[in-house]
Amino acid sequence: MRLYHGTSESVAREALKHGLLPRSDSGAESLWDECPSSEDHVYLTVGYALYFARHASADGERWAIIEIDTDRLPDGEDHLYPDEDFLEQATRGQTLPAEWDVPLMTGDSETGTMAARTKWFRENLWMFGHLWEASVEGLGNCAHHGVIPPEAIVRVSYIDPKQCRTMSLLACDPFISLMNWRMVGAKYRALTEWCMGSTDVDPGVIMGSVSVEGADYASLAALDEDKLSEDLARLPEGVRRMLEVNIKQYRTAVRVCEEERVALEVVTLPRPLPGGRSIPIENPIVVHLEGSNV
């Protein structure tokens, strides 16, 4: 599986040499005061990487998204865990084992708050490793215990937010919850793929264009105005007007996706060589070996 970590350019470049470090090793402060992240985990996502990169970067610094291949992790998926926010939200209203002593949502300012429950799950992530994929599916996020080595990094995208203002705004402030992921997770997945240089993502999904069931916006938007007007004229007025608005939005989305691609610098890292050796990270070139194409 491919997972992503949003951070700053400076941290990303250090990660190519030393790996992605948890806060206990890097000395970094948590970005979140009320519910600080685990000191021993590196958080990964399939959708919110640009949002996390924005918060991790200083003013004037390029943002970065690091792509991780779980097949390259030394222990495979053994060190992957769910995000504590997923566990806290997914277990609301459930009857949990009494011996766990999970705080109840009573509203008490010390022990009965969401923060108290999140803290309990954060401190007991070791119990829930089997739920990391459910966390990705349900919230878009998970966590890795310990350092993620450079060998697990397959691509890095450096992003200049000044050159992609629309995309930057789209990642500004998502409400990270089970409901949000269910409703607009496809948008954030597509945005992450766009940030990694993909040209296959649907611009309408990224921009959250309103849809009409059965409408092929890519084909409609490609029609010349006369042909488009002729086709739309056959439709009921309400549907026609909605399609006209959506096609306009789709064309804008296509233009923005193309124009703002200039903000991206995507670097692909070579895969490890046979025997666990790898091409030095400082020199990410493509090398042809006898009998293989690396």
C-alpha positions in Angstrom: 0.0 0.0 0.0 1.1 3.6 -0.6 0.8 5.9 2.3 1.7 9.6 2.6 3.3 11.9 5.2 2.8 15.7 4.9 5.7 17.8 6.2 8.0 20.6 5.3 10.7 20.6 2.6 13.5 20.7 5.1 12.2 17.7 7.1 11.6 15.8 3.8 15.2 16.3 2.7 16.4 15.1 6.1 14.1 12.1 5.8 15.8 11.0 2.6 19.0 10.7 4.6 17.9 9.5 8.0 14.3 8.4 7.6 11.1 9.8 9.0 11.5 10.2 12.7 8.9 10.2 15.4 8.8 13.2 17.7 10.7 11.3 20.4 13.7 11.1 18.1 13.4 14.4 16.2 12.5 16.6 19.3 9.7 18.2 17.3 6.7 19.6 19.1 3.2 18.4 18.4 1.2 20.5 16.0 -1.9 20.0 18.1 -2.2 21.3 21.6 -5.4 19.8 23.0 -4.7 16.3 21.6 -1.0 16.0 20.9 0.3 13.3 18.6 2.1 10.3 19.9 5.8 10.9 20.5 6.6 7.4 19.3 4.7 7.2 16.0 4.9 8.8 12.5 1.5 9.6 11.2 0.5 8.6 7.6 -2.5 9.3 5.4 -4.0 8.6 2.1 -5.9 11.9 1.8 -4.8 14.7 4.2 -1.1 15.0 3.3 -1.4 18.5 1.9 -3.2 19.7 5.0 -0.5 18.3 7.3 2.2 19.7 5.1 0.7 23.1 5.4 0.7 23.0 9.2 4.2 21.6 9.4 5.9 24.2 7.2 7.2 27.7 8.0 6.1 30.8 6.1 7.9 31.0 2.8 9.0 27.3 2.9 7.9 24.8 0.3 5.6 22.0 1.5 6.4 18.4 1.0 4.6 15.1 0.7 6.5 11.9 1.2 5.2 8.7 -0.3 5.8 5.4 1.6 5.6 1.9 0.2 4.6 -0.4 3.0 6.2 -3.3 1.1 9.6 -1.6 1.8 9.1 -1.3 5.5 11.7 -3.5 7.3 8.9 -5.2 9.4 6.3 -5.0 6.7 3.0 -3.9 8.3 3.9 -5.1 11.8 4.6 -1.6 13.0 1.5 0.0 11.6 -1.3 1.1 13.9 -4.6 2.9 13.7 -4.8 6.6 14.3 -6.1 7.2 17.8 -8.7 9.6 16.5 -10.2 6.8 14.5 -10.4 4.6 17.6 -11.9 7.3 19.7 -14.6 8.2 17.1 -15.3 4.6 16.0 -15.9 3.4 19.6 -18.3 6.1 20.7 -21.5 4.6 22.0 -19.9 1.1 22.1 -19.7 -1.0 25.3 -16.0 -1.7 25.7 -14.4 -4.2 28.1 -14.6 -2.8 31.7 -10.9 -3.7 32.4 -9.8 -1.3 29.7 -11.1 1.6 31.8 -11.7 3.8 28.7 -13.0 7.2 29.8 -16.7 7.7 29.1 -18.1 10.8 27.3 -19.6 12.3 30.4 -18.6 15.9 29.7 -16.4 16.1 32.8 -13.7 18.6 32.2 -10.9 16.2 33.3 -11.9 12.6 32.6 -15.0 12.6 30.4 -14.0 14.6 27.3 -13.0 13.6 23.8 -9.4 14.6 24.7 -9.3 12.2 27.6 -10.6 9.3 25.5 -8.2 10.2 22.7 -5.3 10.2 25.2 -6.3 6.8 26.4 -6.3 5.3 22.9 -3.0 7.1 22.0 -1.3 5.5 25.0 -2.7 2.1 24.2 -2.2 1.9 20.4 -0.2 -1.3 20.9 -3.5 -3.1 21.5 -5.0 -2.2 18.2 -2.4 -2.9 15.5 -4.9 -5.2 13.7 -7.1 -2.2 13.0 -4.6 0.0 11.0 -6.3 -0.8 7.6 -9.7 -0.1 9.1 -8.3 3.3 10.3 -7.1 4.1 6.7 -10.5 3.0 5.3 -12.6 4.8 7.9 -10.6 8.0 8.6 -7.9 8.2 5.9 -5.1 8.0 8.5 -2.9 5.6 10.4 0.4 5.6 12.3 3.8 3.8 12.2 5.6 3.0 15.4 9.3 4.1 15.2 11.5 5.4 12.4 10.4 4.9 8.8 13.7 4.3 7.0 14.8 6.1 3.8 14.5 2.8 1.8 10.7 2.9 2.3 10.4 6.3 0.6 9.5 6.0 -3.1 8.6 9.5 -4.0 8.7 13.0 -2.6 6.7 16.0 -3.9 7.9 19.5 -3.1 5.0 22.0 -3.4 5.2 25.8 -3.7 2.0 27.0 -2.2 2.4 30.4 -3.8 2.1 28.8 -7.2 -1.0 26.6 -6.4 -3.2 28.9 -4.3 -6.4 27.1 -5.3 -5.1 23.7 -4.3 -3.6 25.1 -1.2 -7.0 26.5 -0.2 -8.7 23.2 -0.8 -6.4 21.7 1.8 -6.8 24.5 4.3 -9.0 23.1 7.0 -10.7 19.8 6.6 -12.7 18.5 9.5 -11.0 15.2 10.0 -13.7 12.8 11.1 -15.3 9.5 10.1 -18.2 11.4 8.6 -16.0 13.8 6.6 -14.0 10.9 5.2 -17.2 9.1 4.2 -18.5 12.2 2.5 -15.5 13.8 0.8 -12.7 11.2 1.2 -12.5 10.8 -2.6 -11.8 14.5 -3.0 -8.8 14.4 -0.6 -7.5 11.2 -2.1 -7.6 12.8 -5.5 -5.9 15.9 -4.2 -3.1 13.8 -2.8 -2.7 12.0 -6.1 -2.6 15.3 -7.9 0.1 16.6 -5.5 2.2 13.5 -6.4 2.0 14.4 -10.1 -0.8 12.2 -11.3 -2.5 13.3 -14.5 -5.2 10.7 -14.2 -7.3 12.2 -11.4 -10.7 13.7 -12.1 -10.4 17.5 -11.7 -14.1 17.6 -10.9 -13.6 15.3 -7.9 -10.7 17.5 -6.6 -12.8 20.7 -6.9 -15.9 19.0 -5.5 -18.1 19.9 -8.4 -21.8 19.2 -8.0 -22.7 16.1 -10.0 -25.8 15.0 -12.0 -26.1 11.3 -12.1 -25.0 9.8 -15.4 -23.3 13.0 -16.6 -19.9 12.6 -18.3 -18.3 16.0 -17.5 -15.1 15.3 -19.3 -16.8 14.6 -22.6 -19.4 17.4 -22.2 -16.7 20.0 -21.3 -14.7 19.0 -24.4 -17.5 19.8 -26.8 -17.5 23.1 -28.6 -20.1 25.7 -27.5 -22.5 25.2 -30.4 -22.6 21.4 -30.0 -22.9 21.7 -26.2 -25.8 24.1 -26.5 -27.5 21.9 -29.0 -27.2 18.8 -26.7 -28.3 20.7 -23.6 -31.3 22.2 -25.3 -32.9 18.8 -25.5 -32.9 18.5 -21.7 -35.5 19.7 -19.2 -34.8 23.3 -18.1 -33.8 22.4 -14.5 -31.4 19.7 -15.5 -30.0 21.9 -18.3 -29.2 24.8 -16.0 -27.6 22.5 -13.4 -25.4 20.9 -16.1 -24.4 24.3 -17.5 -23.2 25.4 -14.0 -21.4 22.1 -13.4 -19.7 22.1 -16.8 -18.4 25.6 -16.2 -17.1 24.4 -12.8 -15.5 21.4 -14.4 -13.8 23.4 -17.0 -12.4 25.7 -14.3 -11.2 22.7 -12.4 -9.4 21.3 -15.5 -7.7 24.7 -16.0 -6.6 25.1 -12.4 -5.2 21.5 -12.3 -3.1 22.2 -15.3 -2.0 25.7 -14.4 -1.1 24.9 -10.9 0.9 21.8 -11.8 3.9 24.2 -12.1 4.0 24.3 -8.3 5.1 20.6 -8.1 8.5 19.1 -8.1 8.1 15.4 -7.8 11.2 13.2 -7.2 11.0 9.5 -7.7 13.5 7.4 -5.7 15.1 4.2 -7.0 13.9 0.9 -5.6 16.4 -1.2 -3.6 18.8 -3.4 -5.4 18.8 -7.1 -5.0 20.3 -8.1 -1.6 18.9 -5.1 0.2 21.4 -2.7 -1.3 20.1 0.6 -2.7 21.3 3.4 -4.9 22.5 6.3 -2.6 19.6 8.6 -1.8 21.8 11.6 -2.6 22.1 10.4 -6.2 18.6 9.2 -7.2 19.5 8.0 -10.7 18.2 5.2 -12.9 20.8 2.4 -13.4 20.6 -0.5 -15.8 22.0 -3.7 -14.4 22.7 -6.9 -16.3 19.5 -9.0 -16.3 17.4 -6.3 -14.7 16.1 -2.8 -15.2 16.3 -0.8 -12.1 
